[in-house]
Amino acid sequence: MATILVVDDEPDIRALIQLNLELDGHRVLVAANGSEALARVADEVPDLMLLDLMMPEVDGWQVLETIKAASDIDVNRIPILMLTAYDTADNRIRGGIEGAIRYIAKPFSPSALRDEVKAALEGDPEPIKRRKAQHGALEQLARQEKGAEQAARGADDARPRITRFEHRPAGLAEPQQVVAAREQLSALTDKQRELLAQLSSVTSVSDAAVQLGVSRSNIYASLRRISRKLGVSSVPELLVLVRSGALSSNGS
């Protein structure tokens, strides 16, 4: 049986997971926050980590990033199963790209938990599972991106018909998110602005990656940082704004 580290700031969730995994014969360690989890890993490398996303101070994303960037090969190859109450496509994509091999949404049944843990522990070694998860996440991102592009084209097609907005009267407020995002453009680095300019002129993230000579994962990571700086809720939403021209100096 395996040694499993359960990281969650909710005592009831930790207790529920510990009980069910111990019934299957696993040895279960627990941590109440990200800092405690990293300290636990420094003392003993588990066979699997169940990692909650939303925790105060050091959250699950920071723990995941720290683990996968570790120079100790035993640490960076810890299989990580993400736990979250926020079951969104963006979280699944981000988790897969950044190194989580599986993902389970709260609330979950004991049987679903056991099935996910069993799948995480069995089969291919962690590096292969991680690559498969990254590939699946990038494919999902491409599908989201395609949908975003179609939405942007639909907005462009509709624009000539919405004549009452073609000449906005002075002082008429633009959508709040666009205004707020434009106000934060100066906070971007030159490379981040270059990336947005590139994405406004190509048809996909893959094309931008080729032209800039970087991986799609790096492009996605940069877009997440840009989204946070601009206050945009997701990467697909950012792509819609960029490709519609809403973030340009003369965007409307």
VEXLUMZA-536971 format. One record per residue: x negated, y, z negated of N, C-alpha, C in turn. Coordinates in pm, whole numbers. Each point is the difference from the previous one (the first is absolute). Example, Ala and Ser with C-alpha at 12.3 -4.5 7.8 and 13.67 -1.06 7.14 Angstrom:
+--------+--------+--------+--------+--------+--------+--------+--------+--------+
!   n.px !   n.py !   n.pz !  ca.px !  ca.py !  ca.pz !   c.px !   c.py !   c.pz !
+--------+--------+--------+--------+--------+--------+--------+--------+--------+
!  -1319 !   -569 !   -780 !     89 !    119 !      0 !    -90 !    120 !      0 !
!     35 !    105 !     72 !    -82 !    119 !     -6 !     77 !    109 !    -73 !
+--------+--------+--------+--------+--------+--------+--------+--------+--------+
END
This chain:
+--------+--------+--------+--------+--------+--------+--------+--------+--------+
!   n.px !   n.py !   n.pz !  ca.px !  ca.py !  ca.pz !   c.px !   c.py !   c.pz !
+--------+--------+--------+--------+--------+--------+--------+--------+--------+
!    -83 !   -120 !      0 !     83 !    120 !      0 !    -87 !    125 !      0 !
!     61 !    116 !     26 !    -77 !    122 !     23 !      5 !     94 !   -121 !
!   -100 !     89 !     -4 !      2 !    113 !    -93 !     55 !    120 !     75 !
!    110 !     56 !    -50 !     73 !    106 !     70 !      7 !    124 !    -89 !
!    -38 !    114 !     56 !     10 !    127 !    -72 !    127 !     72 !     45 !
!     87 !     30 !    -96 !    126 !     70 !     27 !    -14 !    144 !    -48 !
!     17 !     95 !     92 !    -18 !    142 !    -32 !    133 !     72 !     21 !
!     60 !     45 !   -108 !    129 !     71 !      9 !     19 !     81 !   -127 !
!     50 !    122 !     13 !     18 !     85 !   -118 !    131 !    -27 !    -74 !
!     82 !    -92 !     52 !    125 !    -35 !    -68 !    -18 !   -129 !    -79 !
!      7 !      7 !   -133 !    -23 !   -120 !    -83 !     93 !   -117 !     35 !
!    125 !     30 !     30 !     96 !   -107 !     31 !    -40 !    -74 !    128 !
!    -47 !     75 !     99 !    -42 !    -62 !    126 !   -123 !    -88 !    -25 !
!    -96 !     54 !    -74 !   -121 !    -79 !    -31 !     38 !   -131 !    -70 !
!     90 !     10 !    -99 !     39 !   -118 !    -77 !     72 !   -102 !     89 !
!     88 !     50 !     88 !     75 !    -89 !     89 !    -94 !    -75 !     93 !
!    -94 !     74 !     59 !    -94 !    -64 !     93 !    -89 !   -100 !    -74 !
!    -50 !     43 !   -116 !    -89 !    -88 !    -77 !     70 !   -130 !    -36 !
!    124 !      9 !    -47 !     75 !   -119 !    -39 !     14 !    -96 !    117 !
!     42 !     53 !    115 !     26 !    -87 !    115 !   -127 !    -61 !     56 !
!   -109 !     76 !      1 !   -124 !    -54 !     54 !    -64 !   -101 !    -96 !
!     15 !     24 !   -129 !    -52 !    -97 !    -97 !     78 !   -130 !      5 !
!    130 !      5 !     32 !     79 !   -122 !     18 !    -54 !    -86 !    114 !
!    -64 !     66 !     97 !    -62 !    -72 !    112 !   -143 !    -43 !    -32 !
!    -45 !     28 !   -122 !   -131 !    -45 !    -41 !   -113 !     98 !     21 !
!     32 !    122 !     46 !   -104 !     99 !     23 !    -43 !     66 !   -131 !
!   -125 !     46 !     -1 !    -49 !     82 !   -111 !     24 !    145 !     40 !
!     70 !     74 !    -83 !     44 !    135 !     36 !    -66 !    105 !    -89 !
!    -66 !     96 !     64 !    -52 !    118 !    -68 !     93 !    117 !     33 !
!      7 !     99 !    -86 !     89 !    114 !     26 !    -74 !    131 !    -21 !
!     46 !    101 !     74 !    -51 !    136 !    -14 !    117 !     95 !     14 !
!      4 !    105 !    -83 !    114 !     92 !     -4 !    -17 !    119 !     93 !
!   -117 !     16 !     59 !    -22 !    113 !     90 !   -123 !    -28 !     88 !
!    -25 !     91 !     94 !   -109 !    -21 !     93 !   -137 !     -2 !    -63 !
!    -22 !     89 !    -96 !   -130 !      5 !    -68 !    -28 !   -129 !    -74 !
!    102 !    -50 !    -68 !    -15 !   -125 !    -74 !    -25 !   -117 !     96 !
!     65 !      4 !    116 !    -20 !   -106 !     99 !   -145 !     -5 !     49 !
!    -56 !    117 !     30 !   -138 !      5 !     48 !    -98 !    -45 !   -109 !
!     30 !     32 !   -125 !    -84 !    -45 !   -111 !      8 !   -153 !    -13 !
!    119 !    -55 !     18 !     18 !   -145 !     -5 !    -82 !    -70 !    108 !
!      5 !     55 !    120 !    -73 !    -59 !    112 !   -150 !      6 !    -23 !
!    -46 !    107 !    -64 !   -143 !     12 !    -31 !    -45 !   -110 !    -95 !
!     90 !    -45 !    -87 !    -33 !   -107 !    -96 !     16 !   -139 !     60 !
!    102 !    -16 !     84 !     30 !   -132 !     56 !     74 !     17 !    133 !
!    -50 !    -67 !    103 !     63 !     10 !    132 !    112 !   -104 !     10 !
!    125 !     44 !     15 !    111 !    -96 !      9 !      8 !    -64 !    139 !
!     78 !   -106 !      8 !     23 !    -66 !    129 !    104 !     74 !     83 !
!     83 !     80 !    -66 !    106 !     76 !     67 !     38 !    118 !    -88 !
!     35 !    112 !     62 !     50 !    115 !    -74 !    139 !     35 !     50 !
!     95 !     13 !    -92 !    132 !     54 !     31 !     -2 !    145 !    -44 !
!     14 !     91 !     94 !    -29 !    141 !    -25 !    121 !     89 !     27 !
!     49 !     65 !   -103 !    109 !     96 !     15 !    -52 !    127 !     69 !
!     83 !     61 !     84 !    -41 !    122 !     70 !     11 !    124 !    -87 !
!    116 !     20 !    -60 !     28 !    125 !    -69 !    -34 !    -10 !   -147 !
!   -115 !     57 !    -37 !    -42 !      4 !   -140 !    -57 !    139 !    -28 !
!      9 !     47 !   -123 !    -55 !    132 !    -32 !   -152 !      0 !      8 !
!    -55 !    118 !     29 !   -145 !     22 !      8 !    -61 !    -82 !    113 !
!    -60 !   -114 !    -28 !    -59 !    -83 !    106 !    108 !    -93 !     54 !
!     51 !     30 !    120 !    110 !    -81 !     53 !    -53 !   -121 !     78 !
!     93 !    -79 !     52 !    -37 !   -122 !     70 !    -84 !     25 !    124 !
!     27 !    111 !     71 !    -77 !     30 !    120 !   -147 !     24 !    -35 !
!    -25 !     71 !   -109 !   -137 !     26 !    -42 !    -71 !   -128 !    -42 !
!     73 !    -88 !    -68 !    -59 !   -128 !    -39 !    -33 !    -82 !    125 !
!     93 !     -7 !     94 !    -22 !    -75 !    124 !   -123 !     54 !     74 !
!     -8 !    131 !     13 !   -114 !     61 !     69 !   -132 !    -31 !    -71 !
!      0 !      7 !   -132 !   -121 !    -27 !    -76 !    -44 !   -145 !     13 !
!     95 !    -92 !     -7 !    -31 !   -142 !     11 !    -59 !    -32 !    138 !
!     64 !     48 !    104 !    -43 !    -35 !    136 !   -128 !     72 !     41 !
!    -37 !    106 !    -74 !   -126 !     71 !     29 !   -114 !    -49 !    -86 !
!     26 !    -95 !    -90 !   -103 !    -46 !    -93 !   -115 !    -68 !     74 !
!   -121 !     23 !    -48 !   -118 !    -63 !     60 !    -11 !   -147 !    -39 !
!     59 !    -37 !   -113 !      1 !   -139 !    -45 !     98 !    -79 !     87 !
!    -52 !    -96 !     76 !     84 !    -73 !     96 !    111 !    -77 !    -69 !
!    -25 !    -49 !   -123 !    104 !    -73 !    -72 !    116 !     93 !    -38 !
!    -32 !    125 !    -30 !    105 !     96 !    -35 !     78 !     42 !    123 !
!    -70 !     38 !    109 !     75 !     52 !    115 !     77 !   -108 !     75 !
!    -23 !   -126 !    -37 !     77 !   -107 !     62 !    111 !    -54 !    -91 !
!     31 !     73 !   -106 !    115 !    -39 !    -82 !    127 !     14 !     84 !
!     78 !   -106 !     17 !    127 !     14 !     72 !     94 !     89 !    -82 !
!     62 !     96 !     66 !     89 !     93 !    -70 !    141 !     -9 !     57 !
!     94 !    -25 !    -90 !    142 !     -4 !     34 !     62 !    125 !    -61 !
!     52 !     87 !     83 !     55 !    127 !    -47 !    142 !    -19 !    -54 !
!     29 !     70 !   -110 !    133 !      3 !    -60 !     53 !    142 !      3 !
!    125 !     20 !     40 !     55 !    135 !     -3 !    151 !      1 !      5 !
!     57 !    102 !    -63 !    144 !     23 !     10 !     32 !     82 !    124 !
!   -104 !     57 !     64 !     19 !     84 !    119 !    -35 !    -82 !    123 !
!     97 !    -81 !     45 !    -24 !    -91 !    112 !     25 !     72 !    131 !
!   -101 !     75 !     46 !     13 !     75 !    124 !    -99 !    -52 !    103 !
!     32 !     24 !    127 !    -90 !    -43 !    107 !   -136 !     65 !    -13 !
!     -2 !    128 !    -37 !   -128 !     70 !    -14 !    -88 !    -64 !   -107 !
!     60 !    -40 !   -112 !    -77 !    -65 !   -105 !    -55 !   -135 !     46 !
!     81 !    -75 !     73 !    -45 !   -130 !     51 !   -115 !     18 !     99 !
!     13 !     98 !     88 !   -105 !     26 !     98 !   -127 !     43 !    -71 !
!     12 !     94 !    -89 !   -118 !     50 !    -71 !    -68 !   -111 !    -79 !
!     80 !    -80 !    -73 !    -57 !   -109 !    -78 !    -74 !   -100 !     86 !
!     59 !    -35 !    114 !    -65 !    -96 !     90 !   -129 !     54 !     57 !
!      1 !    125 !     41 !   -121 !     59 !     59 !   -110 !     15 !   -104 !
!     37 !     33 !   -123 !   -101 !     27 !   -101 !    -49 !   -123 !    -73 !
!     58 !   -118 !     29 !    -61 !   -121 !    -53 !     87 !    -95 !    -78 !
!    127 !     33 !    -26 !     89 !    -93 !    -69 !     38 !   -112 !     97 !
!     11 !   -122 !    -51 !     32 !   -111 !     90 !    149 !    -33 !      1 !
!     71 !     37 !   -106 !    144 !    -24 !     -5 !     66 !    112 !    -78 !
!    135 !     -1 !     -2 !     76 !    112 !    -53 !    133 !    -54 !    -50 !
!     36 !     32 !   -125 !    129 !    -44 !    -51 !     71 !    118 !    -65 !
!    127 !     16 !     33 !     78 !    114 !    -49 !     75 !    -36 !   -128 !
!      5 !     96 !    -91 !     82 !    -12 !   -121 !    144 !     44 !     32 !
!     99 !    -60 !    -62 !     -8 !   -117 !    -87 !    -19 !   -128 !     82 !
!    -65 !    -98 !    -59 !    -24 !   -126 !     69 !     46 !   -114 !    -88 !
!     33 !   -111 !     62 !     40 !   -119 !    -77 !   -125 !    -78 !    -40 !
!      8 !    -78 !   -107 !   -115 !    -83 !    -38 !    -46 !    -92 !    112 !
!     94 !    -54 !     76 !    -39 !    -90 !    109 !    -74 !     75 !    110 !
!     46 !    122 !     32 !    -69 !     80 !    102 !   -140 !     36 !    -47 !
!    -14 !     34 !   -128 !   -132 !     31 !    -56 !    -93 !   -120 !     13 !
!     48 !   -115 !    -39 !    -84 !   -120 !      6 !    -39 !    -33 !    143 !
!     94 !     16 !     93 !    -29 !    -29 !    140 !   -109 !     94 !     54 !
!     10 !    128 !    -35 !    -98 !     98 !     48 !   -138 !    -28 !    -60 !
!     -4 !    -33 !   -127 !   -127 !    -31 !    -65 !    -62 !   -126 !     60 !
!     81 !   -101 !     24 !    -49 !   -123 !     60 !    -59 !     27 !    138 !
!     71 !     80 !     81 !    -48 !     33 !    134 !   -129 !     81 !     -5 !
!    -12 !     88 !   -101 !   -120 !     83 !    -13 !   -122 !    -83 !    -40 !
!     23 !   -107 !    -76 !   -110 !    -81 !    -50 !    -43 !   -110 !     97 !
!     92 !    -44 !     84 !    -29 !   -113 !     88 !    -46 !     47 !    138 !
!    -50 !    -94 !     77 !    -30 !     28 !    141 !   -136 !     64 !     22 !
!     -4 !     93 !     96 !   -125 !     62 !     42 !    -64 !     80 !   -113 !
!   -133 !     18 !      7 !    -66 !     88 !    -98 !     46 !    144 !     15 !
!    -23 !     81 !   -103 !     51 !    136 !     -5 !    -40 !     85 !    121 !
!   -125 !     -3 !     47 !    -33 !     86 !    114 !     85 !    -28 !    124 !
!     33 !   -127 !     23 !     83 !    -34 !    116 !    143 !     46 !    -23 !
!     52 !    -22 !   -121 !    135 !     47 !    -31 !      7 !    152 !     10 !
!   -106 !     67 !    -45 !     -1 !    146 !      6 !      4 !     48 !    145 !
!    -80 !    -62 !     86 !      0 !     41 !    142 !    136 !    -23 !     63 !
!     63 !   -113 !    -33 !    134 !    -28 !     53 !    100 !    105 !    -47 !
!     -8 !     36 !   -129 !     91 !    101 !    -54 !    -24 !    136 !     65 !
!   -127 !     35 !     23 !    -32 !    127 !     66 !     53 !      1 !    143 !
!    -19 !   -112 !     69 !     50 !     -9 !    138 !    152 !     17 !      4 !
!     70 !    -69 !    -93 !    145 !     12 !     -5 !     44 !    142 !    -34 !
!    -73 !     66 !    -90 !     35 !    136 !    -39 !    -20 !     96 !    117 !
!   -108 !    -18 !     75 !    -26 !     86 !    115 !    104 !    -21 !    110 !
!     45 !   -124 !     17 !    108 !    -25 !     97 !    128 !     69 !    -44 !
!     29 !     -6 !   -130 !    119 !     68 !    -50 !    -11 !    150 !     16 !
!   -121 !     53 !    -24 !    -22 !    143 !     20 !     23 !     39 !    145 !
!    -47 !    -85 !     93 !     20 !     28 !    142 !    148 !      3 !     35 !
!     78 !    -90 !    -61 !    144 !      0 !     26 !     65 !    126 !    -56 !
!    -43 !     41 !   -120 !     53 !    125 !    -58 !    -38 !    119 !     88 !
!   -124 !     -4 !     45 !    -48 !    111 !     83 !     81 !     10 !    129 !
!     30 !   -116 !     58 !     80 !     -1 !    123 !    137 !     61 !    -26 !
!     59 !    -36 !   -115 !    129 !     58 !    -36 !     -9 !    149 !    -22 !
!   -112 !     45 !    -61 !    -19 !    143 !    -23 !    -13 !     74 !    132 !
!    -73 !    -61 !     95 !    -16 !     62 !    132 !    135 !     12 !     71 !
!     81 !   -105 !    -11 !    132 !      4 !     63 !     87 !    108 !    -63 !
!    -12 !     15 !   -134 !     76 !    104 !    -69 !    -45 !    138 !     46 !
!   -132 !     16 !     16 !    -53 !    129 !     44 !     46 !     31 !    141 !
!     -2 !   -102 !     88 !     46 !     23 !    138 !    148 !     34 !      2 !
!     76 !    -70 !    -89 !    143 !     30 !     -8 !     24 !    144 !    -43 !
!    -83 !     48 !    -95 !     13 !    139 !    -45 !    -33 !     96 !    113 !
!   -104 !    -34 !     77 !    -36 !     86 !    113 !    110 !      2 !    104 !
!     60 !   -118 !     28 !    107 !     -7 !    100 !    121 !     80 !    -45 !
!     24 !      1 !   -131 !    119 !     69 !    -51 !    -19 !    150 !     -9 !
!   -125 !     45 !     -9 !    -27 !    141 !    -28 !     65 !     95 !    100 !
!     -4 !    -22 !    132 !     62 !     96 !     93 !    150 !     15 !    -19 !
!     63 !   -106 !    -56 !    145 !      7 !    -15 !     41 !     74 !   -126 !
!    -93 !     20 !    -93 !     36 !     69 !   -125 !    -32 !    148 !     16 !
!     78 !     66 !     83 !    -33 !    136 !     41 !      7 !    100 !   -114 !
!     80 !    -27 !   -103 !     13 !     99 !   -106 !   -127 !     11 !    -83 !
!    -96 !    -96 !     15 !   -126 !      7 !    -72 !   -117 !     40 !     91 !
!     26 !     21 !    129 !   -110 !     31 !     90 !    -64 !    132 !    -33 !
!     78 !     96 !    -44 !    -55 !    130 !    -36 !     37 !     26 !   -146 !
!    -87 !    -45 !    -88 !     29 !     11 !   -142 !     -2 !    145 !    -44 !
!    107 !     51 !    -61 !     -1 !    137 !    -49 !   -112 !     20 !   -102 !
!    -53 !    120 !     -7 !   -107 !     30 !    -94 !     47 !    -30 !   -142 !
!    -88 !    -68 !    -76 !     31 !    -29 !   -139 !     74 !   -130 !    -22 !
!     43 !    -69 !    109 !     70 !   -128 !    -16 !   -101 !   -106 !    -42 !
!     26 !    -63 !   -110 !    -97 !    -96 !    -54 !     -9 !   -125 !     87 !
!   -121 !    -51 !     18 !    -22 !   -128 !     65 !     19 !   -109 !   -104 !
!      7 !   -129 !     45 !     12 !   -108 !    -97 !   -109 !     12 !   -107 !
!     39 !    -16 !   -122 !    -90 !     26 !   -113 !   -128 !    -81 !      7 !
!     10 !   -127 !     39 !   -119 !    -84 !      4 !   -101 !     50 !    102 !
!     49 !     45 !    116 !    -90 !     49 !    105 !    -70 !    126 !    -47 !
!     76 !     90 !    -60 !    -59 !    125 !    -49 !   -107 !    -30 !   -104 !
!     32 !    -88 !    -95 !    -95 !    -34 !   -105 !   -124 !    -66 !     57 !
!     19 !    -89 !    100 !   -114 !    -69 !     60 !    -91 !     98 !     72 !
!     59 !     95 !     73 !    -82 !     99 !     72 !    -82 !     85 !    -97 !
!     59 !     30 !   -114 !    -71 !     81 !    -98 !   -124 !    -70 !    -55 !
!     -1 !   -133 !      8 !   -112 !    -77 !    -53 !   -103 !    -40 !    106 !
!     22 !     40 !    126 !    -92 !    -40 !    106 !   -143 !     49 !    -26 !
!    -12 !    114 !    -63 !   -134 !     54 !    -26 !    -78 !    -86 !   -100 !
!     71 !    -88 !    -73 !    -68 !    -87 !    -96 !    -67 !   -120 !     66 !
!     30 !    -22 !    128 !    -58 !   -114 !     71 !   -145 !     27 !     38 !
!    -77 !   -107 !     10 !   -137 !     12 !     48 !      0 !     13 !    152 !
!   -115 !     37 !     56 !    -11 !     11 !    145 !     29 !   -135 !     66 !
!    -50 !   -110 !    -59 !     23 !   -132 !     58 !    147 !    -39 !     -6 !
!     68 !     39 !   -107 !    143 !    -31 !    -10 !     80 !     78 !    103 !
!    -37 !    127 !     21 !     69 !     78 !    104 !    -30 !    -57 !    139 !
!   -123 !    -48 !     19 !    -36 !    -62 !    128 !     84 !   -125 !     25 !
!     21 !    -78 !   -106 !     82 !   -121 !     13 !    142 !     34 !     38 !
!     60 !    101 !    -64 !    138 !     39 !     34 !      8 !     50 !    144 !
!   -100 !     75 !     43 !     -2 !     49 !    138 !     -8 !   -117 !     97 !
!    -81 !   -101 !    -35 !    -14 !   -117 !     86 !    131 !    -76 !      9 !
!     67 !    -16 !   -115 !    126 !    -75 !     -3 !    112 !     72 !     74 !
!    -11 !    130 !     14 !    105 !     73 !     71 !    -11 !    -20 !    151 !
!   -113 !    -54 !     46 !    -22 !    -11 !    144 !    -12 !   -143 !     50 !
!     12 !   -101 !    -91 !     -7 !   -140 !     42 !    129 !    -69 !    -36 !
!     17 !   -122 !     51 !    128 !    -68 !    -18 !      5 !    -90 !   -122 !
!   -116 !    -29 !    -63 !      2 !    -90 !   -114 !   -121 !     21 !    -89 !
!     11 !    -51 !   -121 !   -114 !      3 !    -93 !   -116 !    -80 !     57 !
!     31 !   -111 !     70 !   -105 !    -82 !     61 !    -81 !     82 !    101 !
!     69 !     78 !     82 !    -70 !     84 !     98 !    -88 !    103 !    -70 !
!     51 !     59 !   -106 !    -79 !     99 !    -74 !   -123 !    -66 !    -61 !
!     17 !   -122 !    -52 !   -112 !    -72 !    -60 !   -109 !    -26 !    102 !
!     40 !    -39 !    122 !    -98 !    -25 !    106 !    -74 !    128 !     36 !
!     74 !    108 !     18 !    -62 !    126 !     42 !    -91 !     59 !   -108 !
!     36 !    -23 !   -126 !    -81 !     53 !   -110 !   -108 !    -98 !    -46 !
!      7 !   -123 !     50 !   -101 !    -99 !    -35 !      9 !    -51 !   -142 !
!    123 !    -10 !    -53 !     19 !    -52 !   -136 !    109 !   -107 !      4 !
!     18 !    -70 !   -110 !    102 !   -104 !     -6 !    138 !     58 !    -28 !
!    103 !    -78 !     34 !    137 !     42 !    -30 !     20 !     12 !   -151 !
!    -66 !    -86 !    -76 !     11 !      9 !   -146 !    -53 !    133 !    -51 !
!   -112 !     46 !     58 !    -56 !    129 !    -41 !     93 !    114 !     39 !
!     60 !    -11 !    120 !     95 !    103 !     43 !    117 !      6 !    -99 !
!     53 !   -117 !    -33 !    114 !     -5 !    -91 !    -36 !     58 !   -136 !
!   -119 !    -36 !    -51 !    -42 !     52 !   -130 !    -10 !    153 !      4 !
!    -52 !     54 !    111 !    -11 !    146 !     15 !    139 !     63 !      5 !
!     92 !    -64 !     70 !    135 !     55 !     11 !     71 !      0 !   -135 !
!    -27 !   -101 !    -81 !     60 !      0 !   -134 !    -52 !    118 !    -83 !
!   -132 !     26 !     11 !    -56 !    113 !    -74 !     58 !    132 !     51 !
!     14 !     10 !    132 !     58 !    122 !     58 !    145 !     17 !    -46 !
!     76 !   -110 !      1 !    141 !      6 !    -44 !     10 !     54 !   -142 !
!    -89 !    -48 !    -87 !      4 !     47 !   -139 !    -34 !    148 !     -9 !
!   -100 !     44 !     77 !    -38 !    141 !     -3 !    113 !     89 !     51 !
!     72 !    -47 !    102 !    105 !     82 !     61 !    135 !    -18 !    -68 !
!     10 !    -95 !    -91 !    127 !    -23 !    -68 !    102 !    -71 !     87 !
!    -47 !    -78 !     98 !     88 !    -77 !     88 !     14 !   -139 !    -61 !
!    122 !    -53 !     -1 !     28 !   -119 !    -80 !    -60 !   -129 !     55 !
!    -24 !     -9 !    132 !    -52 !   -124 !     56 !    -80 !     28 !    127 !
!    -83 !    -98 !     38 !    -79 !     14 !    122 !     90 !      6 !    125 !
!    101 !    -87 !     14 !     87 !     12 !    117 !     65 !    139 !     11 !
!     39 !     57 !   -115 !     60 !    133 !      1 !   -102 !    105 !     45 !
!   -125 !    -16 !    -46 !   -106 !     90 !     43 !    -21 !     -8 !    151 !
!      3 !   -123 !     55 !    -19 !    -18 !    144 !    111 !     69 !     79 !
!    122 !     -8 !    -51 !    112 !     69 !     67 !    -27 !    150 !      4 !
!    -41 !     58 !   -112 !    -27 !    144 !     -6 !   -113 !     40 !     94 !
!   -105 !    -81 !      1 !   -116 !     32 !     85 !     38 !     -5 !    147 !
!     69 !   -106 !     40 !     29 !    -19 !    143 !    113 !     89 !     50 !
!     83 !     49 !    -92 !    105 !     93 !     42 !    -51 !    144 !      9 !
!   -123 !     21 !    -48 !    -57 !    137 !      1 !     44 !     82 !   -118 !
!     69 !    -61 !    -97 !     53 !     76 !   -112 !   -109 !     59 !    -89 !
!   -120 !    -61 !      3 !   -108 !     49 !    -85 !    -95 !     94 !     72 !
!     24 !     22 !    128 !    -86 !     95 !     71 !     37 !    141 !    -38 !
!    -89 !     92 !     31 !     23 !    139 !    -41 !    123 !     62 !     62 !
!     40 !    -55 !    118 !    120 !     55 !     66 !    112 !   -102 !      0 !
!    -11 !   -106 !    -90 !    103 !   -104 !     -3 !    133 !     58 !    -44 !
!    110 !    -65 !     40 !    133 !     47 !    -36 !     83 !   -110 !    -57 !
+--------+--------+--------+--------+--------+--------+--------+--------+--------+
END
